[in-house]
Amino acid sequence: MAQPAAAALGHVNDLAAFVAESPSSFHAAAEAARRLDAAGFTGLDESAPWPRECGNYYVVRDGAIIAWCRPESATATTGFHVLGSHTDSPSFKLKPKPTTGAHGWLQAGVEVYGGPLLNSWLDRELLLAGRLALLDGTTVLTRTAPLLRFPQLAIHLDRGVNEGLALDKQTHMNPVWGIGDPGQADLLGVLAAEAGTDPEAIGGYDVVIADAQPGVVFGADGEFFACGRLDNLSSMHASLTALIDHAGTGAGEHIAMLAAFDHEEIGSASRSGACGPFLAEVLERIGAGLDAGTEDRARAYADSFCLSADAGHSVHPNYPGRHDPANRPLLGAGPLLKINANQRYATDGVGAAFFAGLCATAAVPYQEFVSNNQMPCGSTIGPLTATRLGIRTADIGIALLSMHSARELCGVEDPLRLAKVAAAFYAA
């Protein structure tokens, strides 16, 4: 296998930096906003009037962000090209009264968030990150240095562990973060100190655990990239870099848009999730700035397209029977077109042809993904967006091994290829 191209290595190094700055959904939205600010985008306040002029804008709602480029040529019936992704990843979230412990240990009370591979979180250095809501109505971000660990029981005390590890979510998944008396410790105080605020000012919080290890390129020819939270910051980063590159080009006949939602891993049913009104409200406000009426908006949506970008499964060499025998995507062989007969993915024949055309334009290979009939198929924001707005949608993403692990694996070339397809989509 040939060495990865310098451009692919540069892209995954930037992806690693983006992931490192995005240990929570709130940090991911904030880092995207920071990069958009640096590129000349204007951040908007949902509670303030929005400008009617063309330009490049973004708006943040909690842990979600939507950004768009409105060209001078846009009219009331101009369609949208929306690249959707999500900011959250499977993890653990701090419970109320999070400072716990026993037998001389300080521990953190956490609740499982989404569907993480529990065993992958054992015996690794972890940090806390998220949002503190203060009593004065403001919010601040916080993150710690490596602080916690889920310690595994030594094999000497569980001789049968290699025949089957069973982890109780309540009993076994309580990370340690120090030695001492829980009654004399305050985990929220640690988070407050990191945010530079008074712990007495905290009225609420949304804080998760994140892997602290940075992303790394490895393999016989440097063909692999391992990192936390590739599901789904790989898609968010691809859409972000493509939109920033697209801004100011004047290319395309549509309004190019990034929509990165929160809470996909737990069903998307929130004000900042894909089931919520965030995207619809932004589209309506953009339309209002173009004096779009009901008829205009319907025409614009009919001329719109959404690519729902989320990671998919590569064929696993040790478990080939879990995959479809004819469709076996591989790391490094290009982005996935995700298909499901029962519309767990939103791709149809028209969407498949459209995506194939984008890949041809971008000179990028792609692979089709479909589940084994005996395996349940996950879902994405794609069907949700198609159902809510009636916009034609196709599901895509990069192939991963170890999906929902604390540390996932992709091919070095694939994140850049996804960004190239995103660029072609925005320019179409």
N, C-alpha and C positions, 0 to 999 in steps of 0.2 A: 504494500500500500504506500502511496506517495505521501510525503510530508504535507500537512495542511498549509494552505496558502496564507501569506502574511495577513491578508485582509480578514480571513476567517479567524485567525489568532487574535488580531486586534479587536474584532467584534466580541469574541468570548471574554477577552480580558475586560472590555468595557461592561459586558453583561455581569461578570463577576463583581466589578465595582458597584454596579447598580444593585445587585442582590445584597452586597455587604451593607449598603446604605438603606436597605428595605427589609429590616427584620420583622416588621408588622405591616399590615395593610395601610395604616396611617402614615408610616414612614415611606412606603412605596408611593403613595399619592403625593407626599411632600417632596420626595426626590424627583418625581416626574415634574412637579410644578417648578422646582428649582432649575431643572434643565430647560424647561420651556421658557422661563424668565430669561435665562442666559441667551436663548435663541431669539428673543424679541417678542415672544407672545405676551398677551395682556391677560392677567388674571381678573376674573369677574366675581362679584359678590351676588349671591342669589337673591339677597334682600334689597338690592339696588337696581335702578334701571340699567338696561344693557344698551350698548351703542348700536346704532343702526348702520354704521359704516362697515365696509369690507375690512378684513384684517384677520389676524391670527389670535385666537382666544382660548382660554381654558377656564373651567370652574371645578372646584373641589367640593365634594359633599362627604364628610366624614372620611372613610377610607377608600373612597372612589373618586375618579377624576375623568372628566370628558374634555377633550381639546379638539379644535377644528380650525380649518383654514377656509375662510369665506372669500372667494375671488371676486374681483370687480365685475366679472361677467354674470354673477349669480342673480337669478330672478326668483319670483315667487314660486315657480314650478321646477326650479333646479333640484335635482335629486342629491342624495347623500351616499357616500361610500364610507361605511362605518366598519372599522376593525375593532371587534370586541374581544376583551380578555378579562382576567380577574386578578385582584391584588392579594387575595388571601391564600394561605396554604394550610394543609392539615397540621395540627399542633396541639398545644395545651393552653388553656386560658385560666388566669388566676381567678379563684373563687372569692367570695366575700370572706373576711377574716382569714387572709392568706397565710399568716404566720402560724405555722404549726410545728410539730416535732414531738419526739419522745426519746427516752433512753439516752439523753445527752445530746441529741442531734437537733439542729434547726432544719425544718422542712417547709416546703411550700404547698399549700392546698391548691390543686389545679383540677380543672375539668377538661375532659377530652374534647377537642375541637375538630369536627370533621372525622375523617377516617384514616388517621396515621397508622403506619406500620409500627406498632408499639415497640417491638424488639429493636428496631433500628435506632431508637432514641436512647438505648442503654449505653452507659459507659462512654459518654462523650460530653465535652464541655459545652454548656448552653448558657444563653443570656436571656434576660427579660426585656421586652420592648413593647411600647404601645402608647396609649393616650391617657393622661390624667385630666379629669374634669374637675375644675375648681369651683368653690362655693360662690365666687364672684361672677360665674357664668362663662369664664374663659376656659380654654383647654391648652395643654402643653404636651409636647412629645417627651418621652423618656426612654432611655435604653441603658442597660448596664454593660460592663465588661463581662467576660465569662464568669458565671456566678454559681450555676447549678449543675447537678448531675443526677441521673437516675442510676444508682449503683446496682449492678446485678449480683445476685447471690453466688458465692464461690461454688465451684463444682464439687468441692469436698463436702458441702452441706446439702447438695442436691445431685446425687450420683446419676439420676435418670434424666437430667436436664437435656442432654443431647438426643434423647428419644422423644422429646416433646416439651417445649417451653410453653407454659400457660401463665399468662400475666393477667392478674385481676386489676381492672382499671381503677378501682377504689383503693385497694390494699397495697398494690405494688408500685403504682405510678405516682409516687410522692417524692419529688426530687429533694436532695439535701443541698443546703447552701451555707452551712456553718455548724459549729459546735457551740452549745450553750443551752440556756433556759429559754424556751419560747415565750415565757411570760416577761422576759427582760429584753426581747428582740422585737424589731419592727421592720418587716419586709417593705411595707409601704414607705417607711422612712428612707430606706435605701433608694427607692424609685424617686421619691421627692428630692433627695439630695442630688441625684443625677440630673434632674430637671431644673435644679436651682430654685425650688419652691418649698414652702412650709408644709410639712405633712398634715398639719391641722387644717390647711386650706383645701385638702382633697375631699371632694364630695362623692366622687365615683371614678371608675377607671375601666379601661378596656386594654388589658395587658396579656401578651402571649409569650410563650417560650420559643426561642429560635436557636438553630444551630449556629455556633460561633466560628466554625472552621471556614476559611475562605475557599472559593472555587479554585480548582487546579486542572491543568491539562496534563494528560499522561497517556500511556499506551505504547506499544511497540514502535509506532511512528507518530506518536503524539496525536492520535485520532480521537481520544476520548476527553470529555469535559465533565467533571463531577462537581456538584454544587448543591447546596440546599435551595429549596423553593423554586426549582426550575418549573414546576407546576404551581403557578403559571406565570412567573415573572419573566420566563423566556419569551412568551408571547407579548406581554406588556412592553418589554424592552424593544422587541422587534418593531412593534407599532409606533413606539415613541421615537426611535431613531429614524424610522421612515418618514414620520410626519414632520419632524424637525428638518430633515433634508428636503422635504417637499415644499415647506413654507417658502413663499416668495418666488417659486418657480413659475407660477401662472399656468402650470400644466393641468390638464384634466378638465372634464366637463361637469364635474360634480363637486360638492362640498366635502372635502376630505376630513375624516373624523376618527379620533381615537376614543374608545369608551372602555374604561377599565373599572369593573364593578367589584364590590366587596361581597363577602358571604356566599360565594359560589359553592364552597366546600360544604356548606350546611343547607343548601337548597335555594339560596338567592332571595328568600322572602324577607326583605328589609327595605328601608328607605334608600339605601345605597346599593342594593342588589339589583340584579337584572329583572327580577319580578316586580320591583318597585317602579315608581313613576319617573325616575331621574332622567333617563334617556328621552322619554316622550316629552317631558317638560322642556328639556334643552332644545329638542327639535322644534317644538311649538314656538319657543321664544326666538329662535333664529328665523323661523318663518314669519313671525310677527314683525321682525325687523325688515323683512322683505315685503311687507304688506300682503302676506298670503292669507287667503280666505280658505274655507272648507274645501272647495273644489281645487284650489291651487295645491293645498297640502296633500290631497289624495293623489293628484298627478305627480307631485314630487316623490311621494313614497312609492308609487308605481315605477318610478325611474330610479329607485334606490337599490342598494345591495349591501348586505352585511356579511362579512367574514368573521365567524366566531372562531377565534384562535385559542386552542387549549391543547395541552400535551396529550399524546396517545401512546399506546404500547408498542414497543419493538418486540419482535419474536425473541423469546428467552431460550438460550441454547440448552438449558437444563430442564426446561418444562415445555418442549415443543408441542405437546398435546393440548396445551391450554389455548392454542392459537388456531385460527382458520388454516386448513392445510394448503389452500391456494394463495392466500394473501398474507404474506409474512414480511412486514416492513423491517428494515435493518437500520441501525444507527449509521449515520453518515451517508445515507442514500437519498436524502431529500425530504422535504416536508410531507406530511400525511394529508390525504383527503379522506375524511372520516365519514363512513356511510353506515346506516342502519335502517333496515326495512320498516321498523316500527317507530321511526322518527325520534329515536333517542338522540340522534344527530339530525340536523335539519337539511342536510345535503339531498338534493334531488338531481335528476339527470341534467337539467338546465344549469344548475349550480356546478355540477361536475365539469360540464363543458366550459363554463366561464372560468373556473379555476385552472383547468388545463391550458386555456388561452393565456392566462396571466403567467403561468410558469414558463410557457413558450416565450412570451415577451421578455421575461426576466432571465431566460436561458438557465433555468433551474430544473433539475429532475424532481419528480414527485412520486409518491407511493400511495396506494389505496389501502385503507385499513377497514376491516370489518371483523366483528367478533365471531368466535366459534359459537355455533348454535346452542351448545350445551353450557355456555358461560353467560352470566348476566352482563348486560351492556350498561356502562355508565352513561351520563348525559352531561350537557354543557349549557351555557347561556344561549346557544344557538336556537333551539326550539322555543325557548322563552321569548326571545326577541322577535322571532317570526310570528309567534302567536299574539303577542301584545300589539305589534305595529303592522303586521301584514307585509313586512319587507322581506323579499326573497333572501334566504340565508344559506350559506354553506359552512360546514364545520371543517376546520383544518388544524394543524399544529405540528410540532416536531415530535419525533419518536424518542421515548425514554425507556430505560430499564430502571427498576426499583422505584416505580411511581408511588408516591405517598410515603417513601422513606424519608428520614431526616436528611438524607443526602442522595440525590438522584443523579442519573447518568445519561448523557446524550453524546451525539457525535459532534466534533468540533466544527464541521462545515455547516451543520444544519441551522443553527441560529441565524447566521448571516444569510443563508438561502431564504429563510422565512422573511427576513427583513427586506430582501430584494423583491419577493413576491408582494409584500406590503407596499413597497414603493411603486411597483407596477399597478397595483390596485388603486392607489391614490392618484396616479397619473392618468388613469383610464377615463 
